[in-house]
Amino acid sequence: MGKTVLMIIQVIASLILIASILLQSGKSAGLSGSIAGGAEQLMGKHKGRSYETLLSKATTVGAVVFIITSVVLVYIQKQ
């Protein structure tokens, strides 16, 4: 029962990790980043930063949960 719950939590954490990593923009956005840079100055930079901060926190939380559930599942498996 507990092993199944941990596996479900791990699957959810992995989906959160996949989504949050894929939605983040790269450090060098290239040509599209230079075009969007002008729009960012007009609309304000805080909107993009809060979105990036949210994705960064989601990635961190997803990674921590994934690692903890992985270690616990391995520990359960070895017993």
N, CA, C and O atoms as a MOPAC input file, in Angstrom:
PM7 MOZYME 1SCF
protein

 N      0.82900 1    -1.20100 1     0.00000 1
 C      0.00000 1     0.00000 1     0.00000 1
 C      0.86600 1     1.25400 1     0.00000 1
 O      0.67300 1     2.14000 1    -0.83300 1
 N      1.81700 1     1.33700 1     0.92600 1
 C      2.68500 1     2.50600 1     1.01400 1
 C      3.59100 1     2.63500 1    -0.19400 1
 O      3.90200 1     3.74200 1    -0.63500 1
 N      4.01600 1     1.48300 1    -0.73400 1
 C      4.88200 1     1.49100 1    -1.91000 1
 C      4.13200 1     2.04800 1    -3.11900 1
 O      4.70500 1     2.78700 1    -3.91800 1
 N      2.88300 1     1.70300 1    -3.25100 1
 C      2.06600 1     2.19600 1    -4.35700 1
 C      1.88100 1     3.70700 1    -4.27100 1
 O      1.96400 1     4.40400 1    -5.28200 1
 N      1.63000 1     4.20900 1    -3.07000 1
 C      1.45400 1     5.65400 1    -2.87000 1
 C      2.74000 1     6.39600 1    -3.22000 1
 O      2.70700 1     7.44700 1    -3.86100 1
 N      3.87100 1     5.83900 1    -2.79400 1
 C      5.15300 1     6.47100 1    -3.11600 1
 C      5.42100 1     6.46300 1    -4.61800 1
 O      5.96900 1     7.42400 1    -5.15800 1
 N      5.04100 1     5.39500 1    -5.28300 1
 C      5.23000 1     5.33100 1    -6.73500 1
 C      4.35000 1     6.34800 1    -7.45600 1
 O      4.77800 1     6.95100 1    -8.43900 1
 N      3.13300 1     6.53900 1    -6.97800 1
 C      2.24200 1     7.54100 1    -7.57100 1
 C      2.80500 1     8.93900 1    -7.35200 1
 O      2.78300 1     9.76700 1    -8.26200 1
 N      3.31200 1     9.20900 1    -6.14600 1
 C      3.92700 1    10.50700 1    -5.85600 1
 C      5.13900 1    10.72600 1    -6.75000 1
 O      5.37000 1    11.83900 1    -7.22100 1
 N      5.90800 1     9.68200 1    -6.98500 1
 C      7.08800 1     9.80200 1    -7.83400 1
 C      6.70400 1    10.09800 1    -9.28200 1
 O      7.37300 1    10.89100 1    -9.94400 1
 N      5.65700 1     9.48500 1    -9.77200 1
 C      5.19600 1     9.75400 1   -11.14000 1
 C      4.72500 1    11.20400 1   -11.26300 1
 O      5.02700 1    11.87300 1   -12.25200 1
 N      3.98800 1    11.68900 1   -10.26800 1
 C      3.52900 1    13.08000 1   -10.28500 1
 C      4.71700 1    14.03400 1   -10.23900 1
 O      4.74300 1    15.03300 1   -10.95700 1
 N      5.69400 1    13.73100 1    -9.40000 1
 C      6.89000 1    14.57400 1    -9.30400 1
 C      7.65400 1    14.58100 1   -10.62600 1
 O      8.16700 1    15.61900 1   -11.04400 1
 N      7.73000 1    13.43400 1   -11.27700 1
 C      8.44600 1    13.39000 1   -12.55800 1
 C      7.71400 1    14.18100 1   -13.63600 1
 O      8.35400 1    14.82400 1   -14.46800 1
 N      6.39300 1    14.14600 1   -13.63500 1
 C      5.62200 1    14.93700 1   -14.59400 1
 C      5.79700 1    16.43100 1   -14.34000 1
 O      5.89900 1    17.22000 1   -15.27900 1
 N      5.82900 1    16.81500 1   -13.06400 1
 C      6.06700 1    18.22100 1   -12.72100 1
 C      7.45600 1    18.64100 1   -13.18300 1
 O      7.63200 1    19.73400 1   -13.72300 1
 N      8.43500 1    17.78000 1   -12.97200 1
 C      9.79900 1    18.07700 1   -13.42100 1
 C      9.86300 1    18.23700 1   -14.93800 1
 O     10.45600 1    19.19500 1   -15.43400 1
 N      9.27200 1    17.33100 1   -15.66100 1
 C      9.30000 1    17.39300 1   -17.12400 1
 C      8.64700 1    18.68200 1   -17.61500 1
 O      9.21000 1    19.38600 1   -18.45400 1
 N      7.47000 1    18.98900 1   -17.09700 1
 C      6.75600 1    20.18500 1   -17.54500 1
 C      7.50700 1    21.46000 1   -17.18400 1
 O      7.63300 1    22.35900 1   -18.01500 1
 N      8.00700 1    21.54800 1   -15.96000 1
 C      8.66200 1    22.78200 1   -15.54400 1
 C      9.98600 1    22.99600 1   -16.26700 1
 O     10.35800 1    24.13700 1   -16.53800 1
 N     10.70000 1    21.92700 1   -16.58400 1
 C     11.95500 1    22.07500 1   -17.31600 1
 C     11.69000 1    22.45200 1   -18.77200 1
 O     12.39400 1    23.29400 1   -19.32900 1
 N     10.69700 1    21.84600 1   -19.38200 1
 C     10.40700 1    22.15700 1   -20.77500 1
 C      9.84500 1    23.57100 1   -20.95800 1
 O     10.03600 1    24.17500 1   -22.01400 1
 N      9.16500 1    24.09900 1   -19.95800 1
 C      8.58000 1    25.44000 1   -20.07300 1
 C      9.57300 1    26.55400 1   -19.79700 1
 O      9.30900 1    27.70900 1   -20.13100 1
 N     10.70600 1    26.23400 1   -19.19700 1
 C     11.69100 1    27.27000 1   -18.91400 1
 C     12.40900 1    27.67600 1   -20.19100 1
 O     12.68800 1    26.84500 1   -21.05600 1
 N     12.70200 1    28.96400 1   -20.29300 1
 C     13.45800 1    29.42800 1   -21.45100 1
 C     14.94100 1    29.31600 1   -21.15500 1
 O     15.36700 1    29.38800 1   -20.00200 1
 N     15.70900 1    29.14000 1   -22.19300 1
 C     17.14700 1    29.01000 1   -22.03200 1
 C     17.79600 1    30.33300 1   -21.66400 1
 O     17.18300 1    31.39400 1   -21.78600 1
 N     19.04000 1    30.26200 1   -21.21500 1
 C     19.76500 1    31.48300 1   -20.85100 1
 C     20.02100 1    32.34200 1   -22.07600 1
 O     19.94800 1    33.56700 1   -21.99200 1
 N     20.31900 1    31.72900 1   -23.20700 1
 C     20.51700 1    32.48600 1   -24.44000 1
 C     19.35500 1    32.15600 1   -25.37100 1
 O     19.35300 1    31.11700 1   -26.03000 1
 N     18.39600 1    33.02400 1   -25.41600 1
 C     17.19400 1    32.76500 1   -26.20000 1
 C     17.41300 1    33.02700 1   -27.68700 1
 O     16.53700 1    32.72100 1   -28.49600 1
 N     18.56400 1    33.58500 1   -28.06500 1
 C     18.87400 1    33.79700 1   -29.47000 1
 C     18.07900 1    34.93600 1   -30.06900 1
 O     17.80700 1    35.93200 1   -29.39800 1
 N     17.69800 1    34.79400 1   -31.34900 1
 C     16.99500 1    35.84400 1   -32.07100 1
 C     15.62300 1    36.10800 1   -31.48000 1
 O     15.20100 1    37.26000 1   -31.38500 1
 N     14.93000 1    35.06900 1   -31.08500 1
 C     13.60200 1    35.26100 1   -30.50500 1
 C     13.69200 1    36.02100 1   -29.19000 1
 O     12.77700 1    36.77000 1   -28.84700 1
 N     14.77100 1    35.84100 1   -28.45600 1
 C     14.95500 1    36.57600 1   -27.21000 1
 C     15.20300 1    38.05100 1   -27.45400 1
 O     14.77000 1    38.89200 1   -26.66600 1
 N     15.89900 1    38.37800 1   -28.54400 1
 C     16.13800 1    39.78800 1   -28.83700 1
 C     14.86800 1    40.46800 1   -29.32800 1
 O     14.65800 1    41.65100 1   -29.05900 1
 N     14.02600 1    39.74400 1   -30.03700 1
 C     12.74900 1    40.32000 1   -30.48700 1
 C     11.81800 1    40.50500 1   -29.29200 1
 O     11.17400 1    41.54600 1   -29.15900 1
 N     11.74700 1    39.50800 1   -28.43100 1
 C     10.87600 1    39.59700 1   -27.25500 1
 C     11.42400 1    40.58600 1   -26.23600 1
 O     10.67700 1    41.07900 1   -25.39100 1
 N     12.71600 1    40.88200 1   -26.30400 1
 C     13.30800 1    41.82300 1   -25.36500 1
 C     12.69400 1    43.20100 1   -25.47200 1
 O     12.51300 1    43.87300 1   -24.45700 1
 N     12.36300 1    43.64500 1   -26.69800 1
 C     11.72500 1    44.94200 1   -26.86800 1
 C     10.32700 1    44.95500 1   -26.27300 1
 O      9.91700 1    45.94400 1   -25.66600 1
 N      9.60600 1    43.88000 1   -26.44200 1
 C      8.26500 1    43.79000 1   -25.87400 1
 C      8.33200 1    43.73500 1   -24.35800 1
 O      7.44600 1    44.24100 1   -23.66900 1
 N      9.39000 1    43.11600 1   -23.84300 1
 C      9.55000 1    43.02500 1   -22.39100 1
 C      9.73600 1    44.40800 1   -21.77900 1
 O      9.23800 1    44.68200 1   -20.68700 1
 N     10.45100 1    45.27200 1   -22.48300 1
 C     10.67400 1    46.61000 1   -21.96500 1
 C      9.37700 1    47.40700 1   -21.96400 1
 O      9.15500 1    48.23500 1   -21.08000 1
 N      8.52200 1    47.16000 1   -22.94800 1
 C      7.25600 1    47.88500 1   -23.01500 1
 C      6.26000 1    47.37900 1   -21.97500 1
 O      5.55200 1    48.17100 1   -21.35200 1
 N      6.20500 1    46.07700 1   -21.78900 1
 C      5.20100 1    45.48800 1   -20.91000 1
 C      5.68000 1    45.32600 1   -19.47500 1
 O      4.86800 1    45.08800 1   -18.58200 1
 N      6.93400 1    45.44600 1   -19.24400 1
 C      7.44700 1    45.28700 1   -17.88500 1
 C      8.15100 1    43.97000 1   -17.70800 1
 O      7.71200 1    42.94800 1   -18.23600 1
 N      9.23100 1    43.98300 1   -16.97600 1
 C     10.03600 1    42.78000 1   -16.80000 1
 C      9.55600 1    41.90600 1   -15.65300 1
 O      9.94400 1    40.74000 1   -15.57800 1
 N      8.74100 1    42.41600 1   -14.77500 1
 C      8.36600 1    41.65700 1   -13.57700 1
 C      7.47200 1    40.47400 1   -13.89300 1
 O      7.49800 1    39.47800 1   -13.17000 1
 N      6.68700 1    40.55400 1   -14.95000 1
 C      5.81000 1    39.43500 1   -15.28600 1
 C      6.62100 1    38.20700 1   -15.66500 1
 O      6.34100 1    37.10600 1   -15.19300 1
 N      7.61800 1    38.38800 1   -16.50900 1
 C      8.45400 1    37.27300 1   -16.93200 1
 C      9.26300 1    36.70400 1   -15.78500 1
 O      9.44400 1    35.49100 1   -15.68600 1
 N      9.74400 1    37.57200 1   -14.92500 1
 C     10.56300 1    37.09600 1   -13.81300 1
 C      9.73000 1    36.29400 1   -12.81800 1
 O     10.21300 1    35.29500 1   -12.28400 1
 N      8.50900 1    36.70200 1   -12.56000 1
 C      7.69800 1    35.94400 1   -11.61200 1
 C      7.34900 1    34.57300 1   -12.19200 1
 O      7.28500 1    33.58600 1   -11.45900 1
 N      7.12600 1    34.51100 1   -13.48700 1
 C      6.84900 1    33.24100 1   -14.16400 1
 C      8.06600 1    32.33600 1   -14.10400 1
 O      7.95300 1    31.14600 1   -13.81200 1
 N      9.22900 1    32.90500 1   -14.38000 1
 C     10.47000 1    32.12500 1   -14.31900 1
 C     10.75700 1    31.66700 1   -12.88800 1
 O     11.23400 1    30.55300 1   -12.67500 1
 N     10.46800 1    32.52100 1   -11.91600 1
 C     10.67300 1    32.15400 1   -10.51400 1
 C      9.75600 1    31.00600 1   -10.12600 1
 O     10.17800 1    30.08000 1    -9.43200 1
 N      8.52000 1    31.05800 1   -10.56400 1
 C      7.55900 1    29.99000 1   -10.27300 1
 C      8.02000 1    28.66300 1   -10.88400 1
 O      7.94500 1    27.62000 1   -10.23500 1
 N      8.49500 1    28.70500 1   -12.12400 1
 C      8.98100 1    27.48300 1   -12.76900 1
 C     10.23100 1    26.95300 1   -12.07800 1
 O     10.41100 1    25.74200 1   -11.94500 1
 N     11.08900 1    27.86100 1   -11.64100 1
 C     12.30200 1    27.44700 1   -10.94100 1
 C     11.97100 1    26.76600 1    -9.61500 1
 O     12.56100 1    25.74200 1    -9.27100 1
 N     11.03000 1    27.33600 1    -8.88000 1
 C     10.62400 1    26.72800 1    -7.61100 1
 C      9.93400 1    25.38700 1    -7.83100 1
 O     10.14100 1    24.44900 1    -7.06100 1
 N      9.11400 1    25.29200 1    -8.88000 1
 C      8.44600 1    24.02200 1    -9.18700 1
 C      9.47100 1    22.95400 1    -9.54800 1
 O      9.32000 1    21.79200 1    -9.17300 1
 N     10.51200 1    23.35000 1   -10.27500 1
 C     11.56700 1    22.40400 1   -10.62300 1
 C     12.30100 1    21.92100 1    -9.38100 1
 O     12.58100 1    20.73100 1    -9.24200 1
 N     12.61200 1    22.84900 1    -8.47900 1
 C     13.32500 1    22.49000 1    -7.25600 1
 C     12.49100 1    21.54500 1    -6.38900 1
 O     12.99400 1    20.52700 1    -5.91400 1
 N     11.23300 1    21.87900 1    -6.18800 1
 C     10.35600 1    21.04700 1    -5.35500 1
 C     10.15700 1    19.67600 1    -6.00100 1
 O     10.20100 1    18.65400 1    -5.31500 1
 N      9.94100 1    19.65100 1    -7.30500 1
 C      9.77700 1    18.37700 1    -8.00300 1
 C     11.00700 1    17.49900 1    -7.90500 1
 O     10.89700 1    16.28700 1    -7.72200 1
 N     12.19000 1    18.11100 1    -8.02600 1
 C     13.43100 1    17.34400 1    -7.93400 1
 C     13.64200 1    16.78200 1    -6.53400 1
 O     14.04900 1    15.63000 1    -6.38300 1
 N     13.37000 1    17.58600 1    -5.51200 1
 C     13.54100 1    17.12700 1    -4.12800 1
 C     12.58400 1    15.97700 1    -3.82100 1
 O     12.98300 1    14.97100 1    -3.23500 1
 N     11.33100 1    16.12900 1    -4.21600 1
 C     10.33700 1    15.07400 1    -3.97300 1
 C     10.71700 1    13.81100 1    -4.73500 1
 O     10.60000 1    12.70700 1    -4.20300 1
 N     11.17300 1    13.96500 1    -5.97900 1
 C     11.57400 1    12.81500 1    -6.78500 1
 C     12.73600 1    12.06700 1    -6.14000 1
 O     12.71700 1    10.83800 1    -6.06200 1
 N     13.73800 1    12.79400 1    -5.68100 1
 C     14.90800 1    12.15900 1    -5.06500 1
 C     14.52700 1    11.45900 1    -3.76700 1
 O     14.96300 1    10.33500 1    -3.51800 1
 N     13.71800 1    12.11400 1    -2.93800 1
 C     13.31900 1    11.50600 1    -1.65900 1
 C     12.51400 1    10.23800 1    -1.89300 1
 O     12.75900 1     9.22000 1    -1.24600 1
 N     11.54700 1    10.28900 1    -2.81700 1
 C     10.74600 1     9.09300 1    -3.07200 1
 C     11.60000 1     7.98000 1    -3.68100 1
 O     11.37000 1     6.80400 1    -3.39700 1
 N     12.57100 1     8.33200 1    -4.50400 1
 C     13.45900 1     7.31900 1    -5.08300 1
 C     14.26800 1     6.61400 1    -4.00500 1
 O     14.38200 1     5.38800 1    -4.00200 1
 N     14.82900 1     7.40100 1    -3.08900 1
 C     15.63300 1     6.80700 1    -2.01600 1
 C     14.76900 1     5.92700 1    -1.11400 1
 O     15.18600 1     4.83500 1    -0.72800 1
 N     13.57900 1     6.39400 1    -0.78000 1
 C     12.69100 1     5.61200 1     0.09000 1
 C     12.24900 1     4.32600 1    -0.60600 1
 O     12.18600 1     3.27200 1     0.02700 1
 N     11.94500 1     4.40200 1    -1.89600 1
 C     11.54900 1     3.18900 1    -2.62400 1
 C     12.67400 1     2.18100 1    -2.70800 1
 O     12.43700 1     0.97800 1    -2.59500 1
 N     13.90800 1     2.65400 1    -2.90600 1
 C     15.05000 1     1.74000 1    -2.91300 1
 C     15.23400 1     1.11100 1    -1.54200 1
 O     15.52000 1    -0.08200 1    -1.43600 1
 N     15.07200 1     1.90200 1    -0.50000 1
 C     15.20400 1     1.38900 1     0.86800 1
 C     14.14100 1     0.33400 1     1.15300 1
 O     14.43500 1    -0.69400 1     1.76200 1
 N     12.91500 1     0.58000 1     0.71800 1
 C     11.83000 1    -0.39500 1     0.91500 1
 C     12.11600 1    -1.67000 1     0.12800 1
 O     11.87800 1    -2.77400 1     0.61900 1
 N     12.62500 1    -1.51900 1    -1.08700 1
 C     12.90600 1    -2.66700 1    -1.94700 1
 C     13.99000 1    -3.56400 1    -1.34200 1
 O     13.91700 1    -4.78600 1    -1.47100 1
 N     14.98700 1    -2.98000 1    -0.69000 1
 C     16.10600 1    -3.74200 1    -0.13500 1
 C     15.71500 1    -4.52100 1     1.10700 1
 O     16.41300 1    -5.46400 1     1.47900 1
 N     14.62600 1    -4.16000 1     1.75400 1
 C     14.23300 1    -4.86700 1     2.97800 1
 C     13.45400 1    -6.10700 1     2.69000 1
 O     13.05100 1    -6.81200 1     3.61500 1

